[in-house]
Amino acid sequence: MRVFKRYCMLLISVGLVFSMFACVVNPYDGKYVTSHSPILFSGYVPTAEANVDILAYNKATSSWDVLATAVSTDAPTTIAGDTLYAFSTNLDLATITDWKCYWDATCAFLHEGTFEAEFKVRSGSYFMTTFEQGGLTCVLQNIQAGQSWLEAGYNCKGSNSPVLILKIAYVE
């Protein structure tokens, strides 16, 4: 039993470390975007050529759906002594079937206005750390002050992390 408990704690620790080393730098939590413009998702993962899934919460089905997949580069970037690999992809809501279901449970025609949609970004089985506006600046300042990438990411993560709540302006 004791060995099993240690093994579980090790798995949890590895998961927490991975999620802190993997982060989303754009968009930030609370960002305003428009329904007619692609949304850039970008960040870093600790593995080259890793699949990175962009998920959104479907309010009609109460499920997290993969809306796009990016692949991290094979060109390493060193940040605070750690080797990371960048990813980026654009998500165009207008090309997604029933995209209104991601901010309204009825998927019905909506009036013009601003609505909230929830997103997560995942690599493998781990959800990535997300930040609020200014989060990346916070991370870089903390690294310059001597913190590791892991410490800085943890200390600067958004209050909703790993969820990103985007405010989407819908205009016909």
Order of alpha helices (4+ residues) and beta strands (2+ residues): alpha-beta-beta-beta-beta-beta-beta-beta-beta-beta-alpha-alpha-beta
